[in-house]
Amino acid sequence: TVKSPLEISTMQEACNITNHGFRRILDKTRPGVWEYELEAEYLHEFVRRRSRGFAYTPIIASGANACVLHYVDNNQQCNDGDLLLMDVGAEYGNYNADMTRTIPVNGKFTERQKAVYNAVLRVKNEATKLLRPGTTIDAYHKEVGLIMQSELLQLGLIDQTDIKNENNFMHGTSHHIGLDVHDVGSFYKPMEAGNVFTVEPGIYIKEEGLGIRIEDDIVITEEGHQNLMSDIPIEAEEIEELMNAK
């Protein structure tokens, strides 16, 4: 689980290739495009940059499909007004990237979509700060759960009864990544420099046909952490700007 500098640089290249794929998608996404067409655009960009392809079966989920946790059909048309959740990563030199981004199909978030998106982004940013040597994954997930609860309360998605029942979360926030996208690693051993984790909070509102997840790959360092995906667009405004620069 402790990656060497060479392993980390290889994972960085996998993330760089994923970045190129995502930027290509920002240019290709528009109402009427099919999910599988965007999957093909990712594969085109990955292979032309010396990746052997996807690190795992990609999730290209528009609209309510994003509320299906491991949606892999990728066979629906992307509609005006919907969001598009994409959980995709390139493989490079046997090492894997694991990215999730959520974008507006028409290039513009609605006010509601942006409010939920920014809530997820705040949770991701706060969760990332907790990734440092000595932190245990169990304690980390509990802390992130409290951060997410606060955001869900502010969005009016849960109340105190829901918190009491603790039935809000579909998946954990982080897992080990490396040679496998879900790499071998203990959830009970404290984090140490050289570990690489995903950070991937999400909010899923089935009634609104809305699912948002944001995910980066983070290396634990002696001083704290390093984000291997810091160059991949993530702010709502930057995504809108790039999608409309045509």
N, C-alpha and C positions, 0 to 999 in steps of 0.2 A: 504493500500500500504506500510505501515511501518511494516516490518517483525520483530517479536520477535527473540531473540537468538535461541530459540527452532525451530522456523520455518526455520531460516537460516541454522541451523545444519541439518535439514531434507532435505533441498534443496541441501546441500553439499553432503549428502549421495546419492541423486539422481544423482548428477554429478559424484560422485565416481563410481557408477555402470555403468554410461554411458562411463566413461573412460575404465573400464574393457571390455565393449562391443567393443569399438573402437580398443583397442589393439588386441582383438581377430580377428577383421576384417583385420587388417594389416597382420596377419599371413595367412588368408584365401583367400585374393584377388590375383587373377592371371588371365591372359588372358584365356577366355573361360568360366569363372564362370558366373552364371546368377544373375541378380540383386536380384531376390527373394530368392536365396540361401543365399546371404549376409544378407538380412532382417531376415531370419530364424536364422542365427548365432547370430545376435544382440538379438533377442528374447530369444534364449537359454541362453545367458549369463545374460540377465536382470532377467529372472525368477529364475535362479539358485542362484541369489544373493538377493532374496526376494523382487524384484520389481514385481508389477502386470503386467508389460509389458510396452508398449510404452506410452509415455506421449501424443502423437498425432500420426496421420498417418505418418509413416516414408517416407522420400524421398530418394530413392537409385537410383541416376541418372547418368548413364554413357554416355560419349560422348556428343552428341548434346542434349540429354535428359535434361542435366543440364541447358539448356537455357529456359526450361519450368519451370516457377517459382514454381508452386505447382504440379510438376510431381509426381504422386503416383501409376502409373501402375506397376512399378518395375518388368517388365516382359521381359527385353531385355538382351542379352548377352554382357558381358564386353569384349571389344576388345583391343588387343595389341596396345599401343600408345595412347589410350584414357585416359582421366581423369575421376574420379569417384567422384561425389559430393554426400555427404550423410548428410541430415538434419534429425537428430535422437535424441531422448532423452528418458531417463528412467523416470518412475513415481515411487515415493517412499513415502509412508505415505500420499498420496493425493497431494503431491507437485511434481513439474515438473522440469526436466532439458531440455534444448534446445540447442543442439550442432550442428554445421555444420563443417565438415572437407572435404577437397578435396584432393584426393590422386591419384598417377599414377597407372593405372591397372597393368602395368608390373614392378612396383617398382622403376622406374626412370623417373623423369621429363625431358622433352626436354628443351633446352635452352629457347625457347619461353614460354613454360608452366611455367617454373620457374620464368621468368621475370614477367609474369602476376600474378602468385601466390604471389611473394614477394611484388608486388605493393599492392595487397589486404591486405596482412599482415601488411604492413606499415600503411595503412589507419586504420585498426582495432586497432593497437597499439596507434596511435595518437588519435583516437576517444576515446579510453579507458581513456586516460589522461584527457579528458574533463569531464568525469563523476565525479562530486563532488557536495557537497551541494551548493545550490543556483543557479546552472545552470538550465535554462529552456530548455525543449526538443526542442522547436521551434528554439531557438538560436543555440542549439547543432547541430541539423540537418543541419542548414545553414553552420555552420563551417565545419562539416564533408564533406558537398558537395564541399566546396572549396578545401579541402585536396584531395578528390577523383578527382576533375577536374585536379589538378596538375599532378596526377599519370597518368590519361588518356591521357593528353597532351604528357607526356614523352614517353608513349607507342605508340604514333601516332594514337590513336583510335579516337580522336576528334580534332577539330580545333576551332578557335575563333568563327566561325559561329555557331557551335554546342553549344558552351557556351552561346552565345547570345540567342539561341532558347531554351536553358535549357530543353533539351529532352533526358538526359543521364541516368536517374535513374529509375530502375524498382520497387524499394521498399525502405522504410525508413531503417535507420541503427539500431534503437533500439526500443524495446517495453517492457512494464512491464511484469514480469513473476512471478508466484507463484502457487496458487491453480489451475489456468488456465494457459496454455502456453502463451496465450495473456491475461494477467491479467487485471482486471479493474484498471484504473488509469487515471488521468488527464494529458493531454499533455501541459497544460498551467500552472500547479502548479510547482514551482521550485523543483528540486530534493532535497531530504533530507535523512539523515542517516537512513538506514533500507530499503530503496527502493532497488529493484533488477531489473536490466535491462539486456536485451541481447545487444550484439554489433555484428552486422552481415553485414559488407560491402560485396559487390560482384561485379564482372565484368563478363559480358556475351557477348561473341562474336559469334553470330550465324553463321557467314560466316566461322568461323574456327572450328565449332562444339565444342566450348570451353566455359565452364561455371565454374567460381570459386567463392565460397563463404566461408568465415571463420567466425565462431560464437562462442563466449564465453558468460557465464552468470556472471554478475558483481554486487556485493553488494556495494551500496554507504555507506561510513563510515564517521565519523566526520572528519577524516584526509584526506579522498579522496575516495578510493575504494579498494575492495578486489575481486580477481578473483577466483570464485568457480571452474574454470576449468584449473587452473594453472598447474596441473599434466598431462593434456591430451596433447600428442605430437602435436606440431603445426609448428615447423620450418621444412622447406622442407628437409633439410639434415637429421634431426632426423627421419622423416617419411621414407625416403629412406633407412636409416640404419636399422630401425626396420623391414622393408619389406624384406630386403635382408639378414637378420640374420636367415637363415633357414638351 
